[in-house]
Amino acid sequence: MMDQRVGRVMLADGTRLSYASVGDGPPLVYVMGWLTHLELGWALPEERALYEALARGRCLVRYDRAGCGLSVPSVRPPSLAFELEQLAAVSSTLGVESFDLIGASLGALVAVAWAAMHPTTVRRLVLYGGWAHGGDLSPPAVQEHVLGLIESHWGLGSDVLTDIFAADSDIAMRGVFARYQRAASSAATARALLALSYQLDVRDLLAEVRAPTLVVHRSHDRAAPLAQAEALAAGISGAELVVLAGRSHLPYVGDRDELVRVIRRFLGLRTSRRGADVLTPRQREVAGLVSEGCSNREIAARLGIDERSAEGHVERIRTRLGFRSRSQVASWYIAHRDD
């Protein structure tokens, strides 16, 4: 299991940001989307599995923007300039002059702007679920309705946005993510950041990006139309566009394994088939027993360990694979027992 290391960095105006690193190797900076929470995200099996998969052979660094998660709020309103200042502060902790950069959702626009303005610092650029012009995400009336809903009823607003962002998830996962959003920020911060998402326009910056670029998007992303990914790829010289199946905007919902493989391949990192090498030999053995329908007590008896250790093995397997149930583990093992 990988450990997450949390640190803090201060901006020139005194705003304190929290960032987390996981894994070892050359840095891979991940600019996340709208609302984030370093601790809650790490505790969510599906999200943690994404980060652990990306961090194999790399030091993955991500951060909570001001007003989100573990980072303190700021009196400054959200803006692209403020976003770039936060990324600059985090990147200053890396101790290197250049790094690979991933931007997801709102973070994709920040990553584009950074790559355009700081070309010597970005080795390779990955844009997931992004857009070139926020005004084209949805009609103005729809945007105003969603912003008003967040402002007047954050609980209902988070439920509506969950249906958009995590369309391929089950009911339980949607409930978890709705609560995650509300814990990640206040309604005021959520509204301000979503408004920024609608306002940003990086079309004039695309031609300035010099780094090799991969644009990845889900074919029926309900938050960002595929046409926006096509615009990003068309505007960046030599960019590669990969379209994956699915409706979910969140990178860790839906076919996360395929998304990881595409990104790791572009970054020159070793890939695996459906996470077959994610489990240790003992964990694969335990997963096999789960597929046979064994309880924790029965697993303990078969392996000669105590029941609590068996329970720990099962929980670590679920975390590594990003699953929430034993039946998912069993299905995964049956599909990959010959890998």
C-alpha positions as a Markdown table, in Angstrom:
| # | Residue | x | y | z |
|---|---|---|---|---|
| 1 | Met | 0.0 | 0.0 | 0.0 |
| 2 | Met | 1.2 | 3.5 | -0.8 |
| 3 | Asp | 1.3 | 6.2 | 1.8 |
| 4 | Gln | 0.1 | 9.7 | 1.2 |
| 5 | Arg | 2.4 | 12.5 | 2.5 |
| 6 | Val | 0.7 | 15.8 | 3.2 |
| 7 | Gly | 2.5 | 19.1 | 3.2 |
| 8 | Arg | 1.7 | 22.8 | 3.2 |
| 9 | Val | 2.9 | 25.8 | 1.3 |
| 10 | Met | 2.1 | 29.5 | 1.7 |
| 11 | Leu | 1.3 | 32.0 | -1.0 |
| 12 | Ala | 2.7 | 35.5 | -1.0 |
| 13 | Asp | -0.5 | 36.8 | 0.5 |
| 14 | Gly | -0.4 | 34.4 | 3.4 |
| 15 | Thr | -2.9 | 31.9 | 2.0 |
| 16 | Arg | -2.0 | 28.3 | 3.1 |
| 17 | Leu | -2.4 | 25.5 | 0.6 |
| 18 | Ser | -2.2 | 21.8 | 1.4 |
| 19 | Tyr | -0.7 | 19.4 | -1.1 |
| 20 | Ala | -0.2 | 15.6 | -1.0 |
| 21 | Ser | 2.4 | 13.4 | -2.7 |
| 22 | Val | 2.3 | 9.6 | -3.2 |
| 23 | Gly | 4.8 | 7.3 | -4.8 |
| 24 | Asp | 8.5 | 7.7 | -5.7 |
| 25 | Gly | 10.1 | 8.9 | -8.9 |
| 26 | Pro | 10.0 | 11.9 | -11.2 |
| 27 | Pro | 7.2 | 14.3 | -10.3 |
| 28 | Leu | 3.7 | 14.1 | -11.9 |
| 29 | Val | 1.7 | 17.1 | -10.9 |
| 30 | Tyr | -2.1 | 16.6 | -11.0 |
| 31 | Val | -4.3 | 19.7 | -11.1 |
| 32 | Met | -7.7 | 18.5 | -10.0 |
| 33 | Gly | -11.2 | 19.6 | -10.9 |
| 34 | Trp | -13.8 | 21.7 | -9.3 |
| 35 | Leu | -14.0 | 20.6 | -5.6 |
| 36 | Thr | -11.4 | 18.4 | -3.9 |
| 37 | His | -10.5 | 17.1 | -0.4 |
| 38 | Leu | -7.1 | 15.4 | -0.1 |
| 39 | Glu | -8.1 | 13.3 | 2.9 |
| 40 | Leu | -11.6 | 12.4 | 1.8 |
| 41 | Gly | -10.4 | 11.6 | -1.7 |
| 42 | Trp | -7.6 | 9.3 | -0.3 |
| 43 | Ala | -10.2 | 7.5 | 1.8 |
| 44 | Leu | -12.5 | 6.9 | -1.1 |
| 45 | Pro | -11.5 | 3.5 | -2.6 |
| 46 | Glu | -12.3 | 4.4 | -6.2 |
| 47 | Glu | -10.4 | 7.8 | -6.1 |
| 48 | Arg | -7.5 | 6.4 | -4.2 |
| 49 | Ala | -7.1 | 3.5 | -6.7 |
| 50 | Leu | -6.7 | 6.1 | -9.5 |
| 51 | Tyr | -3.9 | 7.9 | -7.7 |
| 52 | Glu | -2.1 | 4.8 | -6.7 |
| 53 | Ala | -2.2 | 3.5 | -10.3 |
| 54 | Leu | -0.9 | 6.8 | -11.6 |
| 55 | Ala | 1.8 | 7.0 | -9.0 |
| 56 | Arg | 3.5 | 3.7 | -9.8 |
| 57 | Gly | 7.0 | 4.8 | -10.9 |
| 58 | Arg | 6.2 | 8.5 | -10.3 |
| 59 | Cys | 5.7 | 10.9 | -7.4 |
| 60 | Leu | 2.2 | 12.0 | -7.9 |
| 61 | Val | 1.5 | 15.5 | -6.4 |
| 62 | Arg | -1.9 | 17.0 | -6.1 |
| 63 | Tyr | -3.3 | 19.8 | -4.0 |
| 64 | Asp | -6.5 | 21.4 | -2.6 |
| 65 | Arg | -7.1 | 24.8 | -4.1 |
| 66 | Ala | -7.8 | 27.7 | -1.7 |
| 67 | Gly | -11.1 | 27.2 | 0.1 |
| 68 | Cys | -11.3 | 23.4 | -0.7 |
| 69 | Gly | -10.5 | 20.4 | 1.5 |
| 70 | Leu | -7.5 | 21.0 | 3.7 |
| 71 | Ser | -6.6 | 24.4 | 2.2 |
| 72 | Val | -7.8 | 27.5 | 4.0 |
| 73 | Pro | -10.2 | 29.9 | 2.3 |
| 74 | Ser | -9.0 | 33.1 | 0.7 |
| 75 | Val | -10.6 | 36.6 | 0.5 |
| 76 | Arg | -9.5 | 36.7 | -3.1 |
| 77 | Pro | -12.1 | 35.6 | -5.7 |
| 78 | Pro | -11.3 | 32.7 | -7.9 |
| 79 | Ser | -9.5 | 33.6 | -11.2 |
| 80 | Leu | -7.1 | 32.0 | -13.7 |
| 81 | Ala | -4.3 | 34.2 | -12.3 |
| 82 | Phe | -5.0 | 32.9 | -8.8 |
| 83 | Glu | -5.1 | 29.3 | -10.0 |
| 84 | Leu | -1.7 | 29.7 | -11.7 |
| 85 | Glu | -0.3 | 31.3 | -8.5 |
| 86 | Gln | -1.4 | 28.2 | -6.5 |
| 87 | Leu | 0.1 | 25.8 | -9.1 |
| 88 | Ala | 3.3 | 27.8 | -9.0 |
| 89 | Ala | 3.5 | 27.5 | -5.2 |
| 90 | Val | 3.0 | 23.8 | -5.3 |
| 91 | Ser | 5.5 | 23.2 | -8.1 |
| 92 | Ser | 8.1 | 25.2 | -6.3 |
| 93 | Thr | 8.2 | 22.4 | -3.7 |
| 94 | Leu | 9.3 | 19.8 | -6.3 |
| 95 | Gly | 13.0 | 20.6 | -6.5 |
| 96 | Val | 13.0 | 20.1 | -10.3 |
| 97 | Glu | 12.9 | 22.5 | -13.2 |
| 98 | Ser | 10.4 | 20.4 | -15.3 |
| 99 | Phe | 7.7 | 17.9 | -14.6 |
| 100 | Asp | 4.8 | 16.0 | -16.3 |
| 101 | Leu | 1.5 | 17.8 | -15.8 |
| 102 | Ile | -2.1 | 16.4 | -15.7 |
| 103 | Gly | -5.1 | 18.7 | -15.6 |
| 104 | Ala | -8.6 | 17.2 | -15.0 |
| 105 | Ser | -11.9 | 19.1 | -15.6 |
| 106 | Leu | -11.3 | 22.7 | -14.4 |
| 107 | Gly | -7.7 | 21.7 | -13.8 |
| 108 | Ala | -7.3 | 21.1 | -17.6 |
| 109 | Leu | -7.7 | 24.8 | -18.3 |
| 110 | Val | -5.3 | 25.7 | -15.6 |
| 111 | Ala | -2.8 | 23.2 | -17.0 |
| 112 | Val | -3.2 | 24.6 | -20.5 |
| 113 | Ala | -2.5 | 28.1 | -19.3 |
| 114 | Trp | 0.5 | 27.0 | -17.3 |
| 115 | Ala | 2.0 | 25.0 | -20.2 |
| 116 | Ala | 1.5 | 28.0 | -22.5 |
| 117 | Met | 3.0 | 30.5 | -20.1 |
| 118 | His | 5.8 | 28.3 | -18.7 |
| 119 | Pro | 6.7 | 26.1 | -21.6 |
| 120 | Thr | 10.1 | 25.0 | -20.3 |
| 121 | Thr | 8.6 | 23.5 | -17.1 |
| 122 | Val | 6.2 | 21.0 | -18.7 |
| 123 | Arg | 7.7 | 17.8 | -20.1 |
| 124 | Arg | 4.4 | 16.2 | -21.1 |
| 125 | Leu | 0.8 | 17.4 | -20.7 |
| 126 | Val | -2.3 | 15.3 | -20.2 |
| 127 | Leu | -5.8 | 16.9 | -20.3 |
| 128 | Tyr | -8.7 | 14.9 | -19.1 |
| 129 | Gly | -12.4 | 16.0 | -19.2 |
| 130 | Gly | -11.4 | 19.5 | -20.1 |
| 131 | Trp | -12.8 | 22.3 | -22.3 |
| 132 | Ala | -11.5 | 25.3 | -24.3 |
| 133 | His | -14.4 | 27.7 | -23.7 |
| 134 | Gly | -16.5 | 27.4 | -20.5 |
| 135 | Gly | -19.4 | 29.4 | -22.1 |
| 136 | Asp | -20.0 | 26.5 | -24.4 |
| 137 | Leu | -20.5 | 23.9 | -21.7 |
| 138 | Ser | -24.2 | 24.5 | -21.5 |
| 139 | Pro | -26.7 | 27.2 | -22.4 |
| 140 | Pro | -26.5 | 30.4 | -20.3 |
| 141 | Ala | -29.9 | 29.7 | -18.7 |
| 142 | Val | -28.8 | 26.3 | -17.5 |
| 143 | Gln | -25.6 | 27.7 | -16.1 |
| 144 | Glu | -27.5 | 30.4 | -14.2 |
| 145 | His | -30.0 | 27.8 | -12.9 |
| 146 | Val | -27.2 | 25.5 | -11.6 |
| 147 | Leu | -25.3 | 28.4 | -9.9 |
| 148 | Gly | -28.5 | 29.6 | -8.3 |
| 149 | Leu | -29.3 | 26.1 | -7.0 |
| 150 | Ile | -25.9 | 25.8 | -5.4 |
| 151 | Glu | -26.3 | 29.2 | -3.8 |
| 152 | Ser | -29.8 | 28.6 | -2.5 |
| 153 | His | -29.7 | 24.9 | -1.6 |
| 154 | Trp | -26.2 | 23.4 | -1.6 |
| 155 | Gly | -27.6 | 20.0 | -0.6 |
| 156 | Leu | -29.9 | 19.7 | -3.6 |
| 157 | Gly | -27.2 | 21.4 | -5.8 |
| 158 | Ser | -24.6 | 18.8 | -4.9 |
| 159 | Asp | -27.1 | 16.0 | -5.7 |
| 160 | Val | -27.8 | 17.4 | -9.1 |
| 161 | Leu | -24.2 | 17.9 | -9.9 |
| 162 | Thr | -23.4 | 14.3 | -8.8 |
| 163 | Asp | -25.9 | 13.0 | -11.3 |
| 164 | Ile | -23.9 | 14.9 | -14.0 |
| 165 | Phe | -20.4 | 14.2 | -12.8 |
| 166 | Ala | -20.8 | 10.6 | -11.8 |
| 167 | Ala | -23.5 | 9.3 | -14.3 |
| 168 | Asp | -22.0 | 5.8 | -14.5 |
| 169 | Ser | -21.9 | 5.2 | -10.7 |
| 170 | Asp | -24.4 | 3.4 | -8.6 |
| 171 | Ile | -26.8 | 5.0 | -6.1 |
| 172 | Ala | -24.5 | 4.4 | -3.1 |
| 173 | Met | -21.5 | 6.0 | -4.8 |
| 174 | Arg | -23.6 | 9.0 | -5.8 |
| 175 | Gly | -24.6 | 9.5 | -2.2 |
| 176 | Val | -21.0 | 9.3 | -1.1 |
| 177 | Phe | -19.9 | 11.9 | -3.8 |
| 178 | Ala | -22.7 | 14.3 | -3.0 |
| 179 | Arg | -21.6 | 14.3 | 0.7 |
| 180 | Tyr | -17.9 | 14.6 | -0.5 |
| 181 | Gln | -18.7 | 17.8 | -2.4 |
| 182 | Arg | -20.5 | 19.4 | 0.6 |
| 183 | Ala | -17.6 | 18.5 | 2.9 |
| 184 | Ala | -15.0 | 19.8 | 0.4 |
| 185 | Ser | -16.2 | 23.4 | 0.4 |
| 186 | Ser | -18.9 | 25.9 | 1.4 |
| 187 | Ala | -21.7 | 26.7 | -1.0 |
| 188 | Ala | -20.2 | 30.1 | -1.7 |
| 189 | Thr | -16.8 | 28.6 | -2.7 |
| 190 | Ala | -18.5 | 25.9 | -4.8 |
| 191 | Arg | -20.6 | 28.5 | -6.6 |
| 192 | Ala | -17.6 | 30.8 | -7.2 |
| 193 | Leu | -15.5 | 28.0 | -8.6 |
| 194 | Leu | -18.2 | 26.7 | -10.9 |
| 195 | Ala | -18.8 | 30.2 | -12.1 |
| 196 | Leu | -15.1 | 30.4 | -12.9 |
| 197 | Ser | -15.4 | 27.1 | -14.9 |
| 198 | Tyr | -18.1 | 28.7 | -17.0 |
| 199 | Gln | -16.1 | 31.9 | -17.5 |
| 200 | Leu | -12.7 | 30.6 | -18.5 |
| 201 | Asp | -11.6 | 30.6 | -22.1 |
| 202 | Val | -8.2 | 29.3 | -23.1 |
| 203 | Arg | -8.7 | 29.1 | -26.9 |
| 204 | Asp | -6.2 | 31.9 | -27.4 |
| 205 | Leu | -3.6 | 30.0 | -25.4 |
| 206 | Leu | -3.8 | 26.6 | -27.1 |
| 207 | Ala | -1.4 | 27.5 | -29.9 |
| 208 | Glu | 1.2 | 28.5 | -27.3 |
| 209 | Val | 1.4 | 25.0 | -25.8 |
| 210 | Arg | 4.7 | 23.3 | -26.9 |
| 211 | Ala | 4.7 | 20.2 | -24.7 |
| 212 | Pro | 3.7 | 16.8 | -26.2 |
| 213 | Thr | 0.0 | 16.7 | -25.3 |
| 214 | Leu | -2.6 | 14.0 | -24.7 |
| 215 | Val | -6.3 | 14.9 | -24.6 |
| 216 | Val | -8.5 | 12.2 | -23.1 |
| 217 | His | -12.3 | 12.4 | -22.9 |
| 218 | Arg | -15.3 | 10.2 | -22.4 |
| 219 | Ser | -17.5 | 10.0 | -25.4 |
| 220 | His | -20.7 | 11.1 | -23.6 |
| 221 | Asp | -19.3 | 13.1 | -20.7 |
| 222 | Arg | -22.4 | 14.9 | -19.3 |
| 223 | Ala | -20.4 | 17.8 | -17.8 |
| 224 | Ala | -18.1 | 18.6 | -20.8 |
| 225 | Pro | -19.2 | 17.9 | -24.4 |
| 226 | Leu | -16.8 | 15.9 | -26.5 |
| 227 | Ala | -16.6 | 18.8 | -28.9 |
| 228 | Gln | -14.7 | 20.7 | -26.3 |
| 229 | Ala | -12.0 | 18.0 | -26.1 |
| 230 | Glu | -11.9 | 18.1 | -29.9 |
| 231 | Ala | -11.3 | 21.8 | -29.7 |
| 232 | Leu | -8.5 | 21.4 | -27.3 |
| 233 | Ala | -6.8 | 18.8 | -29.4 |
| 234 | Ala | -7.2 | 20.8 | -32.6 |
| 235 | Gly | -5.8 | 23.9 | -31.0 |
| 236 | Ile | -2.6 | 22.3 | -29.6 |
| 237 | Ser | -0.1 | 21.4 | -32.3 |
| 238 | Gly | 0.5 | 17.7 | -32.5 |
| 239 | Ala | -1.9 | 16.8 | -29.7 |
| 240 | Glu | -3.3 | 13.3 | -29.5 |
| 241 | Leu | -7.0 | 12.8 | -28.8 |
| 242 | Val | -8.2 | 9.6 | -27.2 |
| 243 | Val | -11.9 | 9.1 | -26.7 |
| 244 | Leu | -13.1 | 6.5 | -24.1 |
| 245 | Ala | -16.6 | 5.1 | -23.6 |
| 246 | Gly | -18.7 | 6.4 | -20.8 |
| 247 | Arg | -20.8 | 9.3 | -19.5 |
| 248 | Ser | -19.0 | 10.1 | -16.2 |
| 249 | His | -16.9 | 13.3 | -15.8 |
| 250 | Leu | -15.1 | 12.0 | -12.7 |
| 251 | Pro | -11.9 | 10.2 | -13.8 |
| 252 | Tyr | -12.3 | 7.4 | -11.2 |
| 253 | Val | -15.9 | 6.5 | -12.1 |
| 254 | Gly | -16.5 | 4.2 | -15.0 |
| 255 | Asp | -13.6 | 2.5 | -16.8 |
| 256 | Arg | -10.8 | 3.9 | -14.6 |
| 257 | Asp | -8.4 | 1.1 | -15.6 |
| 258 | Glu | -8.5 | 2.0 | -19.3 |
| 259 | Leu | -8.0 | 5.7 | -18.5 |
| 260 | Val | -5.0 | 4.9 | -16.4 |
| 261 | Arg | -3.5 | 2.7 | -19.2 |
| 262 | Val | -3.9 | 5.5 | -21.8 |
| 263 | Ile | -2.3 | 8.1 | -19.5 |
| 264 | Arg | 0.6 | 5.8 | -18.4 |
| 265 | Arg | 1.3 | 4.7 | -22.0 |
| 266 | Phe | 1.6 | 8.4 | -23.1 |
| 267 | Leu | 3.9 | 9.2 | -20.1 |
| 268 | Gly | 6.2 | 6.3 | -21.1 |
| 269 | Leu | 5.3 | 4.2 | -18.0 |
| 270 | Arg | 4.6 | 0.5 | -17.8 |
| 271 | Thr | 1.0 | -0.5 | -18.2 |
| 272 | Ser | -0.9 | -3.6 | -17.0 |
| 273 | Arg | -3.9 | -5.5 | -18.1 |
| 274 | Arg | -6.9 | -4.4 | -15.9 |
| 275 | Gly | -4.7 | -3.9 | -12.9 |
| 276 | Ala | -3.5 | -7.5 | -12.8 |
| 277 | Asp | -0.3 | -6.6 | -11.1 |
| 278 | Val | -1.9 | -4.3 | -8.5 |
| 279 | Leu | -2.3 | -7.2 | -5.9 |
| 280 | Thr | 0.5 | -9.0 | -4.1 |
| 281 | Pro | 0.6 | -12.8 | -4.5 |
| 282 | Arg | -1.1 | -13.2 | -1.0 |
| 283 | Gln | -3.8 | -10.7 | -1.9 |
| 284 | Arg | -4.5 | -12.6 | -5.2 |
| 285 | Glu | -4.8 | -15.8 | -3.1 |
| 286 | Val | -7.3 | -14.1 | -0.8 |
| 287 | Ala | -9.2 | -12.7 | -3.7 |
| 288 | Gly | -9.5 | -16.2 | -5.1 |
| 289 | Leu | -11.0 | -17.4 | -1.8 |
| 290 | Val | -13.4 | -14.5 | -1.9 |
| 291 | Ser | -14.5 | -15.6 | -5.4 |
| 292 | Glu | -15.2 | -19.0 | -3.9 |
| 293 | Gly | -17.7 | -17.4 | -1.5 |
| 294 | Cys | -15.5 | -17.8 | 1.6 |
| 295 | Ser | -16.2 | -15.6 | 4.7 |
| 296 | Asn | -13.3 | -13.9 | 6.5 |
| 297 | Arg | -13.4 | -16.7 | 9.1 |
| 298 | Glu | -13.2 | -19.4 | 6.4 |
| 299 | Ile | -10.3 | -17.5 | 4.7 |
| 300 | Ala | -8.5 | -17.3 | 8.0 |
| 301 | Ala | -8.9 | -21.1 | 8.5 |
| 302 | Arg | -7.7 | -21.9 | 4.9 |
| 303 | Leu | -4.6 | -19.7 | 5.2 |
| 304 | Gly | -3.7 | -20.4 | 8.8 |
| 305 | Ile | -4.1 | -16.7 | 9.9 |
| 306 | Asp | -6.4 | -15.0 | 12.4 |
| 307 | Glu | -9.8 | -13.7 | 11.2 |
| 308 | Arg | -8.8 | -10.0 | 11.8 |
| 309 | Ser | -5.8 | -10.5 | 9.4 |
| 310 | Ala | -8.1 | -12.0 | 6.8 |
| 311 | Glu | -10.5 | -9.0 | 7.1 |
| 312 | Gly | -7.5 | -6.7 | 6.7 |
| 313 | His | -6.5 | -8.5 | 3.5 |
| 314 | Val | -9.9 | -8.2 | 2.0 |
| 315 | Glu | -10.2 | -4.4 | 2.9 |
| 316 | Arg | -6.8 | -3.7 | 1.3 |
| 317 | Ile | -7.8 | -5.6 | -1.8 |
| 318 | Arg | -11.0 | -3.6 | -2.1 |
| 319 | Thr | -9.0 | -0.3 | -1.6 |
| 320 | Arg | -6.4 | -1.3 | -4.2 |
| 321 | Leu | -9.0 | -2.3 | -6.8 |
| 322 | Gly | -11.3 | 0.6 | -6.0 |
| 323 | Phe | -14.2 | -1.7 | -5.2 |
| 324 | Arg | -16.9 | -1.4 | -2.5 |
| 325 | Ser | -18.1 | -5.0 | -2.2 |
| 326 | Arg | -16.8 | -8.5 | -2.1 |
| 327 | Ser | -18.9 | -9.5 | -5.1 |
| 328 | Gln | -16.9 | -6.9 | -7.2 |
| 329 | Val | -13.6 | -8.5 | -5.9 |
| 330 | Ala | -14.9 | -12.0 | -6.9 |
| 331 | Ser | -15.9 | -10.8 | -10.3 |
| 332 | Trp | -12.5 | -9.2 | -10.8 |
| 333 | Tyr | -10.7 | -12.3 | -9.8 |
| 334 | Ile | -12.7 | -14.6 | -12.1 |
| 335 | Ala | -11.9 | -12.3 | -15.0 |
| 336 | His | -8.2 | -12.0 | -14.2 |
| 337 | Arg | -7.2 | -15.3 | -12.6 |
| 338 | Asp | -5.2 | -16.3 | -15.7 |
| 339 | Asp | -3.4 | -12.9 | -16.0 |
